[in-house]
Amino acid sequence: MKPVALVTGGNRGIGRGIVLALAQRGFDVVINDLARTADTDGVLTAAEQHGAGVAFVAGDIADTSGRAALVDAAFRSFGRIDCLVNNAGIQVKVRGDMLDVTEESFDRLIGVNLRGTFFLTQAVVKRMLWQPPAAHPRSIITISSVNAVVASTNRAEYCISKSGLTMLSKLFAARLAEAGICCYEVRPGLIHTDMTSAVRDRYDQMIAEGVSPIRRWGEPEDIGRTVAMLACGDFPFSTGEALHVDGGLNLRLL
């Protein structure tokens, strides 16, 4: 029996990179996103070409009323979930002075990035604990951001939502260690995706000027390989850890 991963926000960008890396490492994959699109069909086909069984489940992780149906459908796809990858997340609609942040924007970011992730993880974990044991490692992997620890005052609500994921990962790690479920946080840096397209020119210049020691954009595949390594159990004596995949952006340099 192959291990099964559920990847939220899997249609494109970092999510796509994660899905394909897991498929390459022998996982069957359930992709969740808001709706099935041409991007969905593309990533499903690509994952199948790597030998993975694939399924798609539409659903909004922030939707309280629909979350149970999302989880039920995900578990029905292959009968179990061995790895949950919390990748779904949103950015601010407008970057600007944090003194102008509205409650609507704050609630929107917290509702998806933090509240939705917490309660989806809670629901999936309860089902994982009921599953019959398997030979595969089990894990919860949460994609946050360097902004969990790096302040950007022009998108304060985003930073706050991502910093909350750090504690979320630690809490689930402490709660689930006895059950043999390891929990990790992955902090991407500047990753070349649609989400960063609006600030591409600014970040191009920052990268050229050395904002990170490795002077290039990160790619979704960089995050995917990291997630696959964790999901495969390559770090069995670690849990609650955060891995920076950011070209060294987090380093303090003189």
C-alpha positions in Angstrom: 0.0 0.0 0.0 1.4 3.4 -1.0 1.4 6.3 1.4 -1.3 9.0 0.8 -0.8 12.8 1.1 -3.4 15.5 1.1 -2.1 18.8 -0.2 -4.2 21.9 0.2 -3.8 24.7 -2.3 -2.4 22.2 -4.7 -3.5 23.6 -8.1 -0.4 25.7 -8.9 2.7 27.4 -7.5 4.2 25.9 -4.4 1.3 23.5 -4.1 2.0 22.1 -7.6 5.7 21.7 -6.7 4.8 19.8 -3.6 2.3 17.5 -5.3 4.8 16.5 -8.0 7.7 15.9 -5.5 5.5 13.6 -3.4 4.4 11.8 -6.6 8.0 11.2 -7.5 8.7 9.8 -4.0 5.9 7.2 -4.3 2.9 8.9 -2.8 -0.7 8.9 -4.0 -1.9 12.4 -3.7 -5.2 14.1 -2.9 -5.2 17.7 -4.2 -7.5 20.2 -2.5 -8.2 23.7 -3.9 -11.1 26.0 -4.2 -12.2 24.7 -7.6 -11.1 22.4 -10.4 -9.5 24.3 -13.2 -7.1 23.8 -16.1 -4.3 24.1 -13.6 -5.8 21.2 -11.7 -5.9 19.0 -14.7 -2.3 19.8 -15.5 -1.0 18.9 -12.1 -3.1 15.7 -11.9 -1.8 14.6 -15.3 1.8 15.4 -14.3 1.5 13.5 -11.0 0.0 10.5 -12.8 3.0 10.4 -15.1 5.2 9.9 -12.0 3.1 6.8 -11.2 0.9 8.4 -8.5 -2.8 7.7 -7.9 -4.4 11.1 -7.9 -7.7 12.7 -6.8 -9.1 16.2 -6.5 -11.4 17.5 -3.8 -12.8 21.0 -4.1 -13.3 23.0 -0.9 -12.4 26.1 1.1 -10.4 25.4 4.3 -11.9 28.5 5.8 -15.5 27.4 5.3 -16.6 25.9 8.6 -19.8 24.4 7.1 -18.0 22.7 4.3 -14.8 21.5 6.0 -16.2 18.1 7.2 -17.3 17.3 3.7 -13.8 18.2 2.4 -12.2 15.9 4.9 -14.6 13.1 4.2 -14.0 13.3 0.5 -10.2 13.4 0.9 -10.2 10.2 3.1 -12.6 8.4 0.7 -10.2 9.0 -2.2 -7.7 6.3 -1.1 -9.1 5.2 2.3 -6.5 7.0 4.4 -4.2 10.0 4.8 -0.6 9.6 5.9 0.6 13.1 5.3 -1.3 16.4 5.5 0.5 19.3 3.8 -1.0 22.6 4.9 -0.1 24.7 1.9 -3.3 26.7 1.2 -3.0 30.4 2.0 -3.6 33.9 0.7 -1.8 37.2 0.5 -3.0 40.7 1.3 -5.1 42.3 -1.4 -3.2 45.6 -1.0 0.2 46.3 0.5 0.3 49.4 2.5 0.9 51.1 5.9 0.0 48.7 8.7 -1.7 51.7 10.4 -4.3 51.5 7.6 -5.0 47.7 7.9 -8.7 47.1 8.1 -10.5 44.5 10.3 -11.9 43.0 7.2 -8.4 42.4 5.7 -7.1 41.1 9.1 -10.0 38.7 9.5 -9.7 37.5 6.0 -6.0 36.6 6.4 -6.4 35.0 9.8 -9.5 33.1 8.7 -7.7 31.3 5.9 -4.1 31.2 6.8 -4.4 30.4 10.5 -8.0 29.6 11.6 -8.7 27.5 8.5 -5.4 25.6 8.8 -5.8 24.9 12.5 -9.3 23.4 12.2 -8.6 21.5 9.0 -5.5 20.0 10.7 -7.6 19.2 13.8 -10.2 17.4 11.6 -7.7 15.4 9.6 -5.7 14.4 12.6 -8.7 13.0 14.4 -9.3 10.7 11.4 -5.6 9.8 11.1 -5.6 8.6 14.7 -8.5 6.2 13.9 -6.7 4.7 10.9 -5.2 1.2 11.1 -1.4 1.3 11.4 0.7 1.3 8.3 4.4 0.9 7.6 4.6 4.5 6.3 5.7 7.5 8.4 2.9 9.9 9.3 3.3 13.7 9.3 1.8 17.1 9.3 3.7 19.6 7.3 2.7 23.3 7.3 4.0 25.8 4.8 4.4 29.2 6.5 6.8 31.9 5.3 10.0 33.7 6.2 7.4 36.3 7.3 6.8 34.1 10.3 9.9 35.8 11.7 10.7 38.6 9.3 8.6 41.7 9.7 7.0 43.3 6.6 5.1 46.4 7.8 3.3 46.7 4.5 1.4 43.4 5.1 1.2 43.1 8.8 -1.8 40.8 8.8 0.0 38.3 6.6 3.0 38.2 8.9 0.8 37.7 11.9 -1.1 34.9 10.3 2.2 33.1 9.3 3.8 33.6 12.7 0.7 31.9 14.2 1.5 28.8 12.1 4.8 28.5 13.9 3.1 27.8 17.2 0.4 25.7 15.5 3.1 23.4 14.2 4.8 23.2 17.6 1.5 22.5 19.4 0.5 19.7 17.1 4.1 18.3 17.3 3.8 18.1 21.1 0.3 16.6 21.0 1.0 14.0 18.3 4.5 12.8 19.1 3.2 9.9 21.2 1.1 8.8 18.3 4.1 8.7 16.0 3.0 11.7 13.9 5.8 14.2 13.3 5.0 17.8 12.6 7.1 20.3 10.7 7.0 23.9 9.5 8.6 24.9 6.2 9.4 28.6 5.7 9.7 29.6 2.0 11.6 32.8 1.1 11.2 34.5 -2.2 9.6 31.9 -4.4 8.9 32.4 -8.1 5.1 32.0 -8.3 2.0 33.9 -9.4 1.6 35.2 -5.8 4.9 37.1 -6.1 4.4 38.3 -9.6 3.1 41.7 -8.5 6.4 42.5 -6.8 8.7 40.7 -9.2 10.7 43.7 -10.3 11.3 44.9 -6.7 12.5 41.5 -5.6 14.6 41.0 -8.7 16.6 44.0 -7.6 16.8 42.9 -4.0 18.1 39.5 -5.0 20.7 41.1 -7.3 21.8 43.3 -4.4 22.2 40.3 -2.1 19.1 40.2 0.1 19.9 36.5 0.4 23.4 34.8 0.1 22.1 32.5 -2.6 21.2 35.1 -5.3 18.3 33.6 -7.1 14.6 33.1 -6.8 13.4 30.0 -5.1 11.3 27.7 -7.2 8.3 25.6 -6.2 10.4 22.5 -6.8 12.7 23.7 -3.9 9.8 23.6 -1.5 8.5 20.4 -3.0 11.7 18.5 -2.4 11.9 19.7 1.2 8.3 18.6 1.9 8.9 15.2 0.2 12.0 14.6 2.3 10.0 15.3 5.5 7.0 13.3 4.4 9.2 10.2 3.7 10.4 10.2 7.3 14.0 11.2 6.6 14.1 13.1 9.9 12.4 10.5 12.3 13.9 11.9 15.5 12.8 15.5 14.8 9.4 17.2 15.3 8.2 20.7 15.8 11.1 22.0 13.7 11.0 24.9 11.2 13.1 24.5 8.0 14.0 27.7 6.1 14.0 27.2 2.3 14.9 30.8 1.5 18.4 31.0 0.0 19.8 32.1 3.4 17.5 35.1 3.7 17.1 34.4 7.4 20.8 34.6 8.2 22.1 37.5 10.3 25.2 38.8 8.5 27.7 41.4 9.3 
